[in-house]
């Protein structure tokens, strides 16, 4: 696992996920190429190819992509790119979990409390992942 964290909220998200999914394997800042098919990746432009997934998780024989997304992901270009990447990952059998800053203020301040736990677990629940 890499020790590199790019965005706010990722360190606390990973810490919470490790408690909730103690038997899972985790890694950070992994290339999008590991989450989509080779055919799909080959069609991406250079900007898309530089994308990385904040946290990867392998649990119960399933691959999960956890995206901890700050406010810049609400813009038209970025949100369109995110939606396309999510579709591509899901078509490749990856379970995508999006944690958005607007829904997780405590988490994005790296606060370690019951609210930040909820702000991670609610998107997990919405992705229909059993704990």
N, CA, C and O of each residue as an XYZ file, in Angstrom:
524
protein
N       0.842     -1.183      0.000
C       0.000      0.000      0.000
C       0.882      1.238      0.000
O       1.887      1.289      0.708
N       0.523      2.197     -0.761
C       1.242      3.459     -0.835
C       0.884      4.324      0.370
O      -0.230      4.250      0.889
N       1.825      5.133      0.805
C       1.558      6.068      1.893
C       1.121      7.421      1.341
O       0.898      8.358      2.108
N       0.998      7.532      0.029
C       0.685      8.796     -0.627
C      -0.821      9.072     -0.539
O      -1.644      8.212     -0.855
N      -1.156     10.270     -0.109
C      -2.544     10.727     -0.082
C      -2.588     12.069     -0.778
O      -1.821     12.975     -0.452
N      -3.481     12.192     -1.728
C      -3.552     13.443     -2.470
C      -4.631     14.360     -1.918
O      -4.395     15.556     -1.747
N      -5.798     13.825     -1.640
C      -6.918     14.674     -1.261
C      -7.262     14.620      0.210
O      -6.909     13.683      0.926
N      -7.958     15.649      0.633
C      -8.439     15.702      2.001
C      -9.467     14.594      2.238
O     -10.214     14.225      1.331
N      -9.496     14.082      3.431
C     -10.476     13.073      3.809
C     -10.042     11.644      3.566
O     -10.642     10.714      4.104
N      -9.020     11.459      2.772
C      -8.615     10.098      2.416
C      -8.010      9.327      3.589
O      -8.285      8.138      3.755
N      -7.208      9.979      4.384
C      -6.556      9.301      5.510
C      -7.606      8.773      6.493
O      -7.525      7.624      6.926
N      -8.568      9.590      6.838
C      -9.611      9.171      7.776
C     -10.526      8.130      7.142
O     -10.949      7.190      7.815
N     -10.836      8.284      5.864
C     -11.650      7.286      5.167
C     -10.979      5.923      5.225
O     -11.625      4.926      5.548
N      -9.703      5.873      4.918
C      -8.974      4.605      4.937
C      -8.947      4.015      6.344
O      -9.139      2.812      6.518
N      -8.716      4.835      7.319
C      -8.687      4.373      8.719
C     -10.026      3.740      9.106
O     -10.047      2.687      9.743
N     -11.124      4.360      8.734
C     -12.459      3.848      9.046
C     -12.717      2.550      8.291
O     -13.207      1.582      8.871
N     -12.391      2.524      7.000
C     -12.620      1.319      6.203
C     -11.843      0.124      6.744
O     -12.340     -1.001      6.713
N     -10.639      0.355      7.236
C      -9.843     -0.737      7.799
C     -10.480     -1.316      9.057
O     -10.313     -2.500      9.348
N     -11.201     -0.498      9.795
C     -11.908     -0.989     10.986
C     -13.155     -1.757     10.574
O     -13.439     -2.823     11.120
N     -13.888     -1.228      9.628
C     -15.153     -1.826      9.202
C     -14.924     -3.108      8.389
O     -15.707     -4.053      8.481
N     -13.863     -3.131      7.606
C     -13.540     -4.286      6.763
C     -12.148     -4.808      7.135
O     -11.200     -4.641      6.368
N     -12.020     -5.440      8.311
C     -10.693     -5.822      8.804
C      -9.973     -6.867      7.948
O      -8.748     -6.967      8.024
N     -10.678     -7.631      7.155
C     -10.051     -8.674      6.341
C      -9.791     -8.248      4.901
O      -9.279     -9.036      4.105
N     -10.135     -7.032      4.565
C      -9.963     -6.540      3.195
C      -8.521     -6.119      2.944
O      -7.763     -5.826      3.869
N      -8.171     -6.100      1.671
C      -6.886     -5.564      1.244
C      -7.119     -4.150      0.728
O      -8.111     -3.890      0.048
N      -6.210     -3.238      1.049
C      -6.361     -1.835      0.657
C      -5.101     -1.334     -0.037
O      -4.001     -1.818      0.230
N      -5.267     -0.367     -0.925
C      -4.164      0.365     -1.516
C      -4.679      1.733     -1.891
O      -5.887      1.951     -1.984
N      -3.760      2.654     -2.106
C      -4.160      4.033     -2.392
C      -3.527      4.516     -3.689
O      -2.498      4.010     -4.136
N      -4.177      5.512     -4.274
C      -3.702      6.198     -5.480
C      -3.300      5.219     -6.576
O      -2.188      5.274     -7.102
N      -4.215      4.333     -6.906
C      -3.977      3.325     -7.941
C      -4.512      3.834     -9.279
O      -5.552      4.492     -9.331
N      -3.811      3.531    -10.334
C      -4.204      3.977    -11.674
C      -5.587      3.452    -12.051
O      -5.957      2.330    -11.706
N      -6.327      4.272    -12.753
C      -7.643      3.878    -13.259
C      -7.528      2.635    -14.147
O      -8.495      1.887    -14.289
N      -6.369      2.414    -14.736
C      -6.180      1.264    -15.628
C      -6.404     -0.068    -14.921
O      -6.717     -1.066    -15.570
N      -6.249     -0.095    -13.604
C      -6.468     -1.328    -12.844
C      -7.939     -1.577    -12.524
O      -8.281     -2.608    -11.945
N      -8.801     -0.649    -12.893
C     -10.215     -0.751    -12.550
C     -11.126     -0.843    -13.771
O     -12.320     -1.110    -13.634
N     -10.578     -0.626    -14.951
C     -11.360     -0.712    -16.191
C     -10.700     -1.731    -17.120
O      -9.546     -2.108    -16.917
N     -11.426     -2.168    -18.123
C     -10.866     -3.127    -19.078
C      -9.759     -2.463    -19.903
O      -9.727     -1.241    -20.047
N      -8.864     -3.278    -20.436
C      -7.792     -2.760    -21.292
C      -8.365     -2.044    -22.507
O      -7.864     -1.000    -22.922
N      -9.419     -2.619    -23.069
C     -10.055     -2.007    -24.241
C     -10.573     -0.610    -23.913
O     -10.364      0.338    -24.671
N     -11.239     -0.499    -22.795
C     -11.784      0.786    -22.366
C     -10.651      1.786    -22.111
O     -10.707      2.929    -22.564
N      -9.634      1.346    -21.388
C      -8.519      2.222    -21.056
C      -7.820      2.733    -22.322
O      -7.387      3.884    -22.375
N      -7.713      1.880    -23.325
C      -7.038      2.274    -24.561
C      -7.776      3.399    -25.285
O      -7.181      4.111    -26.093
N      -9.063      3.561    -25.000
C      -9.854      4.609    -25.642
C      -9.792      5.945    -24.894
O     -10.230      6.970    -25.417
N      -9.252      5.934    -23.678
C      -9.161      7.165    -22.897
C      -8.135      8.123    -23.495
O      -7.131      7.699    -24.069
N      -8.404      9.422    -23.352
C      -7.401     10.403    -23.741
C      -6.356     10.502    -22.623
O      -6.511      9.869    -21.579
N      -5.313     11.276    -22.829
C      -4.203     11.328    -21.865
C      -4.640     11.830    -20.489
O      -4.125     11.366    -19.472
N      -5.566     12.757    -20.448
C      -6.044     13.271    -19.162
C      -6.746     12.160    -18.384
O      -6.500     11.993    -17.189
N      -7.617     11.398    -19.048
C      -8.322     10.299    -18.394
C      -7.342      9.233    -17.923
O      -7.522      8.641    -16.859
N      -6.299      8.989    -18.724
C      -5.329      7.949    -18.374
C      -4.524      8.305    -17.129
O      -3.979      7.415    -16.477
N      -4.440      9.579    -16.791
C      -3.700     10.004    -15.600
C      -4.529      9.877    -14.322
O      -4.002     10.074    -13.227
N      -5.787      9.558    -14.442
C      -6.661      9.474    -13.268
C      -6.237      8.331    -12.354
O      -5.717      7.308    -12.798
N      -6.477      8.540    -11.068
C      -6.215      7.477    -10.107
C      -7.422      7.344     -9.178
O      -8.213      8.271     -9.003
N      -7.524      6.177     -8.605
C      -8.576      5.900     -7.635
C      -7.987      6.138     -6.253
O      -6.898      5.650     -5.950
N      -8.694      6.882     -5.416
C      -8.166      7.256     -4.104
C      -7.848      6.034     -3.250
O      -6.745      5.905     -2.719
N      -8.829      5.137     -3.123
C      -8.642      3.942     -2.301
C      -9.217      2.751     -3.039
O     -10.378      2.765     -3.446
N      -8.418      1.737     -3.208
C      -8.895      0.474     -3.745
C      -9.082     -0.491     -2.591
O      -8.304     -0.492     -1.637
N     -10.110     -1.305     -2.681
C     -10.371     -2.288     -1.632
C     -10.782     -3.596     -2.281
O     -11.631     -3.614     -3.173
N     -10.190     -4.676     -1.842
C     -10.587     -5.998     -2.307
C     -11.124     -6.741     -1.099
O     -10.389     -7.003     -0.147
N     -12.420     -7.085     -1.136
C     -13.067     -7.751     -0.020
C     -14.116     -8.720     -0.559
O     -14.879     -8.388     -1.467
N     -14.140     -9.905      0.007
C     -15.116    -10.934     -0.368
C     -15.132    -11.161     -1.875
O     -16.188    -11.252     -2.502
N     -13.933    -11.250     -2.433
C     -13.731    -11.522     -3.857
C     -14.305    -10.447     -4.772
O     -14.632    -10.718     -5.927
N     -14.427     -9.231     -4.253
C     -14.930     -8.116     -5.056
C     -13.983     -6.930     -4.955
O     -13.425     -6.638     -3.897
N     -13.820     -6.258     -6.087
C     -12.986     -5.071     -6.153
C     -13.860     -3.832     -5.974
O     -14.911     -3.701     -6.601
N     -13.412     -2.941     -5.119
C     -14.126     -1.694     -4.828
C     -13.221     -0.508     -5.140
O     -12.021     -0.543     -4.868
N     -13.797      0.526     -5.704
C     -13.093      1.786     -5.946
C     -13.754      2.844     -5.077
O     -14.925      3.174     -5.269
N     -13.003      3.372     -4.122
C     -13.540      4.403     -3.235
C     -12.965      5.735     -3.692
O     -11.752      5.942     -3.691
N     -13.864      6.635     -4.083
C     -13.451      7.955     -4.566
C     -13.887      8.994     -3.540
O     -15.079      9.181     -3.296
N     -12.911      9.662     -2.946
C     -13.146     10.703     -1.951
C     -13.046     12.018     -2.708
O     -11.950     12.488     -3.014
N     -14.208     12.612     -3.009
C     -14.259     13.698     -3.988
C     -14.573     15.053     -3.362
O     -15.608     15.248     -2.726
N     -13.639     15.980     -3.569
C     -13.852     17.324     -3.053
C     -14.763     18.122     -3.992
O     -15.268     17.601     -4.987
N     -14.958     19.384     -3.654
C     -15.943     20.207     -4.365
C     -15.661     20.393     -5.853
O     -16.591     20.639     -6.621
N     -14.412     20.283     -6.276
C     -14.137     20.514     -7.708
C     -14.755     19.418     -8.579
O     -14.829     19.582     -9.797
N     -15.192     18.324     -7.996
C     -15.836     17.255     -8.761
C     -17.292     17.579     -9.111
O     -17.955     16.790     -9.785
N     -17.790     18.720     -8.661
C     -19.163     19.115     -8.991
C     -19.237     19.921    -10.286
O     -20.331     20.169    -10.795
N     -18.092     20.332    -10.824
C     -18.076     21.076    -12.089
C     -18.500     20.196    -13.252
O     -18.439     18.969    -13.169
N     -18.929     20.827    -14.335
C     -19.441     20.089    -15.493
C     -18.437     19.100    -16.075
O     -18.756     17.925    -16.257
N     -17.222     19.570    -16.367
C     -16.233     18.688    -16.991
C     -15.852     17.536    -16.074
O     -15.844     16.376    -16.486
N     -15.539     17.864    -14.841
C     -15.081     16.827    -13.917
C     -16.189     15.847    -13.588
O     -15.946     14.641    -13.535
N     -17.398     16.335    -13.366
C     -18.492     15.418    -13.035
C     -18.829     14.511    -14.223
O     -19.208     13.356    -14.030
N     -18.693     15.024    -15.440
C     -18.914     14.193    -16.627
C     -17.850     13.102    -16.713
O     -18.163     11.939    -16.968
N     -16.598     13.481    -16.501
C     -15.491     12.514    -16.512
C     -15.704     11.461    -15.419
O     -15.519     10.268    -15.657
N     -16.091     11.908    -14.228
C     -16.327     10.980    -13.115
C     -17.440      9.987    -13.446
O     -17.322      8.796    -13.158
N     -18.518     10.481    -14.051
C     -19.647      9.603    -14.406
C     -19.220      8.568    -15.445
O     -19.601      7.401    -15.357
N     -18.432      8.995    -16.423
C     -17.948      8.061    -17.453
C     -17.033      7.007    -16.832
O     -17.146      5.821    -17.142
N     -16.142      7.436    -15.970
C     -15.240      6.485    -15.323
C     -16.015      5.516    -14.427
O     -15.704      4.326    -14.384
N     -17.016      6.021    -13.718
C     -17.821      5.139    -12.878
C     -18.527      4.090    -13.731
O     -18.532      2.907    -13.391
N     -19.118      4.523    -14.830
C     -19.787      3.579    -15.726
C     -18.809      2.518    -16.226
O     -19.125      1.328    -16.233
N     -17.629      2.952    -16.640
C     -16.623      2.023    -17.151
C     -16.181      1.032    -16.079
O     -16.017     -0.155    -16.359
N     -15.989      1.514    -14.858
C     -15.582      0.617    -13.776
C     -16.688     -0.384    -13.451
O     -16.423     -1.573    -13.274
N     -17.925      0.100    -13.375
C     -19.042     -0.793    -13.065
C     -19.234     -1.843    -14.158
O     -19.579     -2.988    -13.867
N     -19.012     -1.458    -15.407
C     -19.100     -2.431    -16.499
C     -18.002     -3.483    -16.393
O     -18.128     -4.571    -16.954
N     -16.934     -3.166    -15.681
C     -15.832     -4.098    -15.459
C     -16.008     -4.870    -14.145
O     -15.104     -5.591    -13.723
N     -17.167     -4.718    -13.501
C     -17.472     -5.463    -12.279
C     -16.978     -4.829    -10.993
O     -17.021     -5.462     -9.938
N     -16.511     -3.595    -11.058
C     -16.006     -2.895     -9.878
C     -17.164     -2.205     -9.172
O     -18.033     -1.617     -9.817
N     -17.173     -2.280     -7.847
C     -18.163     -1.570     -7.046
C     -17.581     -0.199     -6.722
O     -16.516     -0.100     -6.113
N     -18.273      0.847     -7.126
C     -17.780      2.213     -6.937
C     -18.505      2.859     -5.764
O     -19.733      2.841     -5.681
N     -17.711      3.431     -4.861
C     -18.243      4.143     -3.701
C     -17.745      5.578     -3.793
O     -16.540      5.826     -3.772
N     -18.667      6.513     -3.893
C     -18.313      7.924     -3.966
C     -18.621      8.594     -2.638
O     -19.743      8.517     -2.136
N     -17.628      9.245     -2.079
C     -17.804     10.019     -0.850
C     -17.565     11.471     -1.235
O     -16.437     11.868     -1.528
N     -18.633     12.257     -1.231
C     -18.576     13.648     -1.687
C     -18.430     14.606     -0.508
O     -19.049     14.424      0.540
N     -17.613     15.611     -0.698
C     -17.344     16.588      0.352
C     -18.620     17.226      0.896
O     -18.746     17.424      2.104
N     -19.555     17.547      0.025
C     -20.775     18.218      0.493
C     -21.568     17.348      1.475
O     -22.333     17.864      2.289
N     -21.380     16.028      1.392
C     -22.083     15.105      2.286
C     -21.223     14.653      3.456
O     -21.695     13.911      4.317
N     -19.970     15.088      3.500
C     -19.051     14.563      4.511
C     -18.123     15.641      5.073
O     -16.902     15.512      4.977
N     -18.681     16.693      5.653
C     -17.819     17.783      6.137
C     -16.844     17.360      7.228
O     -15.695     17.802      7.225
N     -17.271     16.521      8.152
C     -16.363     16.086      9.214
C     -15.204     15.281      8.641
O     -14.053     15.447      9.044
N     -15.523     14.426      7.717
C     -14.516     13.581      7.093
C     -13.464     14.422      6.369
O     -12.273     14.118      6.430
N     -13.901     15.467      5.689
C     -12.965     16.284      4.932
C     -12.118     17.187      5.815
O     -11.142     17.777      5.351
N     -12.487     17.296      7.083
C     -11.620     17.977      8.056
C     -10.771     16.957      8.812
O     -10.109     17.289      9.795
N     -10.801     15.690      8.330
C     -10.051     14.585      8.927
C     -10.404     14.422     10.410
O      -9.547     14.100     11.234
N     -11.678     14.649     10.731
C     -12.130     14.482     12.111
C     -12.452     13.012     12.372
O     -13.096     12.343     11.564
N     -11.994     12.537     13.506
C     -12.184     11.142     13.903
C     -13.307     11.104     14.943
O     -13.061     11.244     16.141
N     -14.548     10.913     14.466
C     -15.686     10.869     15.381
C     -16.827     10.072     14.745
O     -16.696      9.594     13.618
N     -17.936      9.927     15.458
C     -19.042      9.125     14.941
C     -19.629      9.723     13.660
O     -20.151      8.985     12.825
N     -19.553     11.040     13.493
C     -20.083     11.655     12.273
C     -19.252     11.256     11.057
O     -19.802     10.979      9.991
N     -17.935     11.226     11.214
C     -17.094     10.830     10.083
C     -17.306      9.356      9.755
O     -17.263      8.978      8.584
N     -17.534      8.513     10.769
C     -17.863      7.110     10.508
C     -19.133      7.026      9.665
O     -19.180      6.298      8.673
N     -20.153      7.769     10.062
C     -21.403      7.768      9.301
C     -21.169      8.255      7.878
O     -21.738      7.710      6.932
N     -20.340      9.272      7.724
C     -20.103      9.860      6.406
C     -19.340      8.922      5.473
O     -19.346      9.123      4.259
N     -18.688      7.910      6.021
C     -18.081      6.859      5.204
C     -19.077      5.719      5.003
O     -19.214      5.199      3.896
N     -19.767      5.336      6.067
C     -20.643      4.164      5.993
C     -21.922      4.407      5.198
O     -22.458      3.466      4.614
N     -22.419      5.620      5.159
C     -23.627      5.889      4.377
C     -23.410      5.606      2.884
O     -24.242      4.926      2.285
N     -22.338      6.092      2.259
C     -22.111      5.735      0.850
C     -21.848      4.237      0.654
O     -22.202      3.679     -0.385
N     -21.232      3.586      1.642
C     -21.024      2.137      1.567
C     -22.386      1.440      1.533
O     -22.618      0.542      0.724
N     -23.265      1.865      2.410
C     -24.622      1.312      2.449
C     -25.365      1.567      1.133
O     -26.028      0.676      0.603
N     -25.248      2.787      0.619
C     -25.935      3.123     -0.644
C     -25.401      2.305     -1.828
O     -26.112      2.084     -2.809
N     -24.141      1.858     -1.726
C     -23.570      1.007     -2.779
C     -23.969     -0.467     -2.577
O     -23.533     -1.352     -3.314
N     -24.804     -0.700     -1.564
C     -25.343     -2.040     -1.273
C     -24.255     -3.048     -0.912
O     -24.289     -4.206     -1.327
N     -23.291     -2.571     -0.130
C     -22.219     -3.440      0.321
C     -22.557     -3.918      1.726
O     -22.879     -3.128      2.613
N     -22.476     -5.218      1.900
C     -22.753     -5.802      3.215
C     -21.493     -5.738      4.065
O     -20.389     -6.023      3.603
N     -21.688     -5.360      5.304
C     -20.562     -5.265      6.239
C     -20.529     -6.520      7.086
O     -19.661     -6.661      7.946
